[in-house]
Amino acid sequence: MLQQVARTRLSSIRPSLCLAQPLLLRPSLASPALASHQQQQRMFALTPHRKDQPKTFSRQKELPRLPVPTLDKSLERYIKSLRPLLLEKARQEGKGEESVEEGIRQREAWAKDFEEGLGRLLQERLKDVDRSSPSNWLDDNFWLKCAYHSWRVPLPVNSNWWILMADDVGIPESVRSSVPPKGEYTEWQVKRSAKLVERLVEFKLKLDRQDILPDSSRAGPFDMHQYTRVYGVTRVPGLPTDSLVHSPHPHPSSFIIVSVNDHFYKLPVTTKEGDAIPLATLEANIWAIADDAGSRAPGAGVGACSGDSRDAWTDAREHLLALDPQNRANITTIEDSLFVLSLDAHTIKSAEYKSSSPKTQTPDLDAHIVSASSSAGTGRNRWWDKGIAVAVETNGRASMIGEHSPCDALIPSIVADYVLAEGVAAEGQSMRGKGETALERLEWKLDAKAEENIEKAVATVAAIAKDSDGKMLWFDEYGVEWIKKIGKQSPDAYLQMALQLAYHKTHNIPVATYETASTRLFLHGRTEVIRTLSEDSWRWVRAMRDGEKDHTKLYDLLTIATKAHNTYTRDASTGRGSDRHFMGLKLMMREGESHALFEDPLFQQSQDWILSTSGLSAGDRFYGTGFGTIWPNGYGINYLAGNQIIKFGIESKHSCAETSTEVFRNNLVEALREMKAVCEQGQVPEQQAAKL
């Protein structure tokens, strides 16, 4: 089913039913390109608060509207992006580059006809949509349905993102490296859970008071709307599309949901006056929940249903609602909660999953990914629809996961960085047995069909987890500092070229590549596509792969490729990308309207994002981040670019004989080493002197 859905073509969407099928956009952790990427090195939310600083949402009125790009520039950019595909086709067929020019001329003719005819009409229709949109022509009308809510595959791995939180150094190392007995909950697990909850609530209250400094860069202020879509937001299944449930900001909920042993509990986290409940009280009440849930047989696992396909979850949810009013009350409580905290009665270690540690000693990263992405391959003890959720294993290892549609994961990553800036106290008395709140456990009314739906969902997630080949690469031979100071390259563009080279080493062909650009310079801006594959990247990779020995030539080709990438990034981030524009134009088409430009097989090939990528900040408080590929023969890659270490989260599918995360990871290491040699040996004396 996943393969069938993943191969749905945008060009096949009927104009009158354009929202019935999803656009194939990857569930990425959106990278803040250019200035915003650089600013994230310090994480905005950690900036000390000043009384005279602007309020969190005070600069929203300064933000410009997302423009409707000009038709001629979008067409020009699109045709230019086809050159590497045509060059590769000519190379494989043994033809000269004159055949490429013939192909370009054909597309230019189609583009001219489109611009003078149907395209002009569609452009005017899109302008009308823009004029009638309160904030943003894309976000107000199309984005959620087209990019996410029409996609019917299960959320775990396929859509939800994950963040591997670094270990809390306040927990003894002997505990962090241990594997406590399964079925038991531990002191440090509860302590860390309470601390994570305290910090998450603290951030929420700062946001409510507008004490978070507005994100900005030299280019201007960034949109802060997505911060209102972190807490208390839930994706609700429906047919033909899902929807989001959330209250106006600030979200009024005063509680979270704690899931333990597949039981769900309502836990107050703020007082009636709106103040945060003290850490000791949180810890005591979480202990009370853990003890109560641990004394019971495992719960039915209703939350696993939220990990099934969206159609199956729609049916299962409606069945639950029809069974008994108590089920409606339970589901509403979960959906209205600020977030979900899950305590797992296990710690998965490398005895069960091979560690993806590189040469240096690192934690069991593969196991951490499995725990975060699929709840150890079970789908249980989670509510996959929540905007954000935190899971803590028995040795204190923690993950943040989230449903991707409310906001790009950049925003929750900023929240997570804030949360992890303060850890548990290394010493302190146990709060076990000192709970102050009467436990409120959600009781479900089930029948045979409901239980069958749960087991089906568990099997679905188990199959997804078994097929998911997720690994981390911690590359620590050099980092951003070396790339900038010695390599004299833009770090993000440099890493994108490394991914291009690694893919070619793995598959001997180039492929259309997606990188995320943030458009938060605009009101309610989300993302745009950076098409990493370019003629310049193609020529540089070909020279590397063909064994070019002249390092100066290789360095010059690399520099040309990274500069081209930077130009595309700048355009995409400032509202001059083409992919979202083309999406809007296609959605304006009516029944019976078509054009050769869109029917060209190369149009679809150029946006088959087999290699789907994004980058975040240095991520010093994260062990890794990731998302799954939506293509059965693809890769989903997120990276954290630190000064001394670069962390890559790589995911592909075991079921595809063509792909291998392990092979790709090894080739990426080779690519980064070869690029370092090119930079060190390929710069002219003047360049080398400049870095001394």
HELIX and SHEET records of a PDB file:
HELIX    1   1 LEU A    2  ALA A    6  1                                   5    
HELIX    2   2 LEU A   10  SER A   12  5                                   3    
HELIX    3   3 PRO A   15  ALA A   20  5                                   6    
HELIX    4   4 ALA A   35  GLN A   39  1                                   5    
HELIX    5   5 GLN A   40  ARG A   42  5                                   3    
HELIX    6   6 PHE A   44  LEU A   46  5                                   3    
HELIX    7   7 GLN A   60  GLU A   62  5                                   3    
HELIX    8   8 LEU A   71  SER A   81  1                                  11    
HELIX    9   9 ARG A   83  GLN A   92  1                                  10    
HELIX   10  10 GLU A   98  GLU A  116  1                                  19    
HELIX   11  11 LEU A  118  ARG A  131  1                                  14    
HELIX   12  12 TRP A  143  LEU A  144  1                                   2    
HELIX   13  13 LYS A  145  HIS A  149  3                                   5    
HELIX   14  14 GLU A  173  ARG A  176  1                                   4    
HELIX   15  15 GLU A  187  ASP A  208  1                                  22    
HELIX   16  16 HIS A  225  ARG A  229  5                                   5    
HELIX   17  17 LEU A  279  GLY A  294  1                                  16    
HELIX   18  18 VAL A  302  GLY A  307  5                                   6    
HELIX   19  19 ARG A  310  LEU A  323  1                                  14    
HELIX   20  20 PRO A  325  ASP A  336  1                                  12    
HELIX   21  21 LEU A  365  SER A  374  1                                  10    
HELIX   22  22 LEU A  410  LEU A  420  1                                  11    
HELIX   23  23 ALA A  448  ASP A  467  1                                  20    
HELIX   24  24 VAL A  480  LYS A  485  1                                   6    
HELIX   25  25 PRO A  491  HIS A  507  1                                  17    
HELIX   26  26 GLU A  535  ARG A  545  1                                  11    
HELIX   27  27 HIS A  551  SER A  573  1                                  23    
HELIX   28  28 ASP A  579  LEU A  587  1                                   9    
HELIX   29  29 ALA A  596  GLU A  599  1                                   4    
HELIX   30  30 PRO A  601  GLN A  605  1                                   5    
HELIX   31  31 THR A  661  GLY A  682  1                                  22    
HELIX   32  32 PRO A  685  ALA A  690  1                                   6    
SHEET    1   A 8 GLU A 440  ARG A 441  0                                        
SHEET    2   A 8 HIS A 263  PRO A 268 -1                                        
SHEET    3   A 8 PHE A 255  VAL A 260 -1                                        
SHEET    4   A 8 VAL A 340  LEU A 343  1                                        
SHEET    5   A 8 ALA A 389  VAL A 392  1                                        
SHEET    6   A 8 ALA A 398  GLY A 402 -1                                        
SHEET    7   A 8 TRP A 161  MET A 165 -1                                        
SHEET    8   A 8 PHE A 622  GLY A 626 -1                                        
SHEET    1   B 2 SER A 216  SER A 217  0                                        
SHEET    2   B 2 GLY A 220  PRO A 221 -1                                        
SHEET    1   C 2 THR A 234  VAL A 236  0                                        
SHEET    2   C 2 SER A 243  VAL A 245 -1                                        
SHEET    1   D 6 SER A 468  PHE A 475  0                                        
SHEET    2   D 6 ILE A 646  LYS A 653 -1                                        
SHEET    3   D 6 TYR A 635  ALA A 641 -1                                        
SHEET    4   D 6 LEU A 611  LEU A 616  1                                        
SHEET    5   D 6 THR A 513  SER A 518  1                                        
SHEET    6   D 6 THR A 527  ARG A 531 -1                                        
END                                                                             
